[in-house]
Every structure is written in C-alpha cells, then in structure tokens.
Amino acid sequence: MSRLKMILTVAFVLAMGAGVAVGMFSARYPQSHQPRSWLGDELNLSPEQREQMRTIWQDVSKNRPRDGDRRRALEKERNEAIVGLLNEEQKLKYEQINQQFVQRMQEQSQQREAAMQSAIERTMQMLTPEQRVKYEQIMQERREKKERDRENRDSGEKNGGGSHRSPTTNDAGARISQAK
C-alpha cells in the first residue's frame, strides 16, 4: 500500500469516526427548535406578536436538520471520491470534485443566509418602533459575540491550539501534494 493511500485511508477513517462521535453527542443532547422566549421577554412582545415571531422563525428552524443532512451527504460524497483518487492521472478529477463541493457549499450557505435575512426583515415589520430598537440592539450584540468567538477561535488555531473544524479542501490538496 503506497504511503499516499495509507494517509488518505487513515484520514478518511478518522473523519468518519469524528462524525459518529458528534452524532452520538447530538443524539444524547438534542437541541430544541422551539422559539426562544427570552427574545419575546426582552422585546416585551404581545401574545399575537409572539405567535407571529414563532411562525416566522419556525420555517427557518425546520430546515436546519435537512440542511445538515445535505451538508453531511456532500461531505461524504467528497471524502469517498478523494479515497479513490490516488494516482497522477486522477489529480485533475480530484480538483474538479473539490471545486464542485466548494460551489455546492457556497450555494447552500447563500440559501441559508437569504432565508435568515428574510426572516429578520419579516420580524422587523411586525415589531413596534420601540421593539425594533431593542431587537436591533440584541442582534448587534449577537453579531459582536459571534465575531469575538470567531477571533478567539482563529487566534487559538494560529497559536498552535486545536481546531474543531475539519480540514478545508485546500488543506487536503496541499497534504496530498506533499505526500507524493
């Protein structure tokens, strides 16, 4: 067995094992898809507004499992294809598969972002002016927290800390090139 084939096989097995571990953890601690009452409390929503809010965000929430399943299916498809691409002649095919994967992931991300933006706009329309101000403040605080978390994660990776993310397709391509 060539060194490259061994590396790819080990990487594939580790990736699949990580997926199983995450799946087991998720099954043990399922996330609730119920609307967060804290937002209704913070905005002092009327019962009618709470129901409108639930309806708006329910559509986005119900697509999360399907989106996750589609993402996992795409990742599995890519990983299986990589395992089969071991010689020089298949390098071009490998790059095509990676490009298709990246394109599909970008399309899915854009669709998810559009759904979120639409839900935010519909939420803003149903709120009173005072509630809109409070909602915008809450959303800004969440964006800032997300950015801080991202910066902390990125700085931890640069300083030798581990990453919870799987390697990118570019990382995988670089490792395969180095293994030759």
LINCOR-V189377 format. One record per residue. N is the residue number from 0. RES is the residue in three letters. SS is DSSP state (@ for helix, = for strand, . for the rest). D_FIRST is the distance of its C-alpha to the first C-alpha in whole Angstrom. Layout:
n:N res:RES ss:SS d_first:D_FIRST
n:N res:RES ss:SS d_first:D_FIRST
//
This chain:
n:0 res:MET ss:. d_first:0
n:1 res:SER ss:. d_first:4
n:2 res:ARG ss:@ d_first:7
n:3 res:LEU ss:@ d_first:8
n:4 res:LYS ss:@ d_first:6
n:5 res:MET ss:@ d_first:7
n:6 res:ILE ss:@ d_first:10
n:7 res:LEU ss:@ d_first:11
n:8 res:THR ss:@ d_first:10
n:9 res:VAL ss:@ d_first:12
n:10 res:ALA ss:@ d_first:15
n:11 res:PHE ss:@ d_first:15
n:12 res:VAL ss:@ d_first:16
n:13 res:LEU ss:@ d_first:18
n:14 res:ALA ss:@ d_first:20
n:15 res:MET ss:@ d_first:21
n:16 res:GLY ss:@ d_first:22
n:17 res:ALA ss:@ d_first:24
n:18 res:GLY ss:@ d_first:26
n:19 res:VAL ss:@ d_first:26
n:20 res:ALA ss:@ d_first:28
n:21 res:VAL ss:@ d_first:30
n:22 res:GLY ss:@ d_first:31
n:23 res:MET ss:@ d_first:32
n:24 res:PHE ss:@ d_first:34
n:25 res:SER ss:@ d_first:36
n:26 res:ALA ss:@ d_first:37
n:27 res:ARG ss:@ d_first:39
n:28 res:TYR ss:. d_first:40
n:29 res:PRO ss:. d_first:41
n:30 res:GLN ss:. d_first:43
n:31 res:SER ss:. d_first:46
n:32 res:HIS ss:. d_first:47
n:33 res:GLN ss:. d_first:51
n:34 res:PRO ss:. d_first:53
n:35 res:ARG ss:. d_first:53
n:36 res:SER ss:@ d_first:57
n:37 res:TRP ss:@ d_first:57
n:38 res:LEU ss:@ d_first:57
n:39 res:GLY ss:@ d_first:60
n:40 res:ASP ss:@ d_first:62
n:41 res:GLU ss:@ d_first:61
n:42 res:LEU ss:@ d_first:62
n:43 res:ASN ss:. d_first:65
n:44 res:LEU ss:. d_first:64
n:45 res:SER ss:. d_first:67
n:46 res:PRO ss:@ d_first:66
n:47 res:GLU ss:@ d_first:66
n:48 res:GLN ss:@ d_first:63
n:49 res:ARG ss:@ d_first:61
n:50 res:GLU ss:@ d_first:61
n:51 res:GLN ss:@ d_first:60
n:52 res:MET ss:@ d_first:58
n:53 res:ARG ss:@ d_first:56
n:54 res:THR ss:@ d_first:56
n:55 res:ILE ss:@ d_first:55
n:56 res:TRP ss:@ d_first:52
n:57 res:GLN ss:@ d_first:51
n:58 res:ASP ss:@ d_first:49
n:59 res:VAL ss:@ d_first:47
n:60 res:SER ss:@ d_first:46
n:61 res:LYS ss:@ d_first:45
n:62 res:ASN ss:@ d_first:43
n:63 res:ARG ss:@ d_first:41
n:64 res:PRO ss:@ d_first:39
n:65 res:ARG ss:@ d_first:38
n:66 res:ASP ss:@ d_first:37
n:67 res:GLY ss:@ d_first:34
n:68 res:ASP ss:@ d_first:33
n:69 res:ARG ss:@ d_first:33
n:70 res:ARG ss:@ d_first:31
n:71 res:ARG ss:@ d_first:28
n:72 res:ALA ss:@ d_first:28
n:73 res:LEU ss:@ d_first:27
n:74 res:GLU ss:@ d_first:25
n:75 res:LYS ss:@ d_first:23
n:76 res:GLU ss:@ d_first:23
n:77 res:ARG ss:@ d_first:22
n:78 res:ASN ss:@ d_first:19
n:79 res:GLU ss:@ d_first:18
n:80 res:ALA ss:@ d_first:18
n:81 res:ILE ss:@ d_first:16
n:82 res:VAL ss:@ d_first:13
n:83 res:GLY ss:. d_first:13
n:84 res:LEU ss:. d_first:14
n:85 res:LEU ss:. d_first:11
n:86 res:ASN ss:. d_first:13
n:87 res:GLU ss:@ d_first:16
n:88 res:GLU ss:@ d_first:18
n:89 res:GLN ss:@ d_first:17
n:90 res:LYS ss:@ d_first:19
n:91 res:LEU ss:@ d_first:22
n:92 res:LYS ss:@ d_first:21
n:93 res:TYR ss:@ d_first:20
n:94 res:GLU ss:@ d_first:23
n:95 res:GLN ss:@ d_first:25
n:96 res:ILE ss:@ d_first:24
n:97 res:ASN ss:@ d_first:24
n:98 res:GLN ss:@ d_first:28
n:99 res:GLN ss:@ d_first:29
n:100 res:PHE ss:@ d_first:28
n:101 res:VAL ss:@ d_first:30
n:102 res:GLN ss:@ d_first:33
n:103 res:ARG ss:@ d_first:33
n:104 res:MET ss:@ d_first:33
n:105 res:GLN ss:@ d_first:35
n:106 res:GLU ss:@ d_first:37
n:107 res:GLN ss:@ d_first:37
n:108 res:SER ss:@ d_first:38
n:109 res:GLN ss:@ d_first:41
n:110 res:GLN ss:@ d_first:42
n:111 res:ARG ss:@ d_first:42
n:112 res:GLU ss:@ d_first:44
n:113 res:ALA ss:@ d_first:47
n:114 res:ALA ss:@ d_first:47
n:115 res:MET ss:@ d_first:48
n:116 res:GLN ss:@ d_first:50
n:117 res:SER ss:@ d_first:52
n:118 res:ALA ss:@ d_first:52
n:119 res:ILE ss:@ d_first:54
n:120 res:GLU ss:@ d_first:56
n:121 res:ARG ss:@ d_first:57
n:122 res:THR ss:@ d_first:58
n:123 res:MET ss:@ d_first:60
n:124 res:GLN ss:@ d_first:62
n:125 res:MET ss:@ d_first:63
n:126 res:LEU ss:. d_first:64
n:127 res:THR ss:. d_first:67
n:128 res:PRO ss:@ d_first:67
n:129 res:GLU ss:@ d_first:67
n:130 res:GLN ss:@ d_first:64
n:131 res:ARG ss:@ d_first:63
n:132 res:VAL ss:@ d_first:63
n:133 res:LYS ss:@ d_first:62
n:134 res:TYR ss:@ d_first:59
n:135 res:GLU ss:@ d_first:58
n:136 res:GLN ss:@ d_first:58
n:137 res:ILE ss:@ d_first:56
n:138 res:MET ss:@ d_first:53
n:139 res:GLN ss:@ d_first:54
n:140 res:GLU ss:@ d_first:53
n:141 res:ARG ss:@ d_first:50
n:142 res:ARG ss:@ d_first:49
n:143 res:GLU ss:@ d_first:49
n:144 res:LYS ss:@ d_first:48
n:145 res:LYS ss:@ d_first:44
n:146 res:GLU ss:@ d_first:45
n:147 res:ARG ss:@ d_first:45
n:148 res:ASP ss:@ d_first:42
n:149 res:ARG ss:@ d_first:40
n:150 res:GLU ss:@ d_first:41
n:151 res:ASN ss:@ d_first:41
n:152 res:ARG ss:@ d_first:37
n:153 res:ASP ss:@ d_first:36
n:154 res:SER ss:@ d_first:38
n:155 res:GLY ss:@ d_first:36
n:156 res:GLU ss:@ d_first:33
n:157 res:LYS ss:@ d_first:34
n:158 res:ASN ss:. d_first:35
n:159 res:GLY ss:. d_first:32
n:160 res:GLY ss:. d_first:32
n:161 res:GLY ss:. d_first:30
n:162 res:SER ss:. d_first:30
n:163 res:HIS ss:. d_first:30
n:164 res:ARG ss:. d_first:28
n:165 res:SER ss:. d_first:25
n:166 res:PRO ss:. d_first:24
n:167 res:THR ss:. d_first:25
n:168 res:THR ss:@ d_first:24
n:169 res:ASN ss:@ d_first:24
n:170 res:ASP ss:@ d_first:23
n:171 res:ALA ss:@ d_first:20
n:172 res:GLY ss:@ d_first:20
n:173 res:ALA ss:@ d_first:21
n:174 res:ARG ss:@ d_first:18
n:175 res:ILE ss:@ d_first:15
n:176 res:SER ss:@ d_first:17
n:177 res:GLN ss:@ d_first:17
n:178 res:ALA ss:@ d_first:13
n:179 res:LYS ss:. d_first:13
//
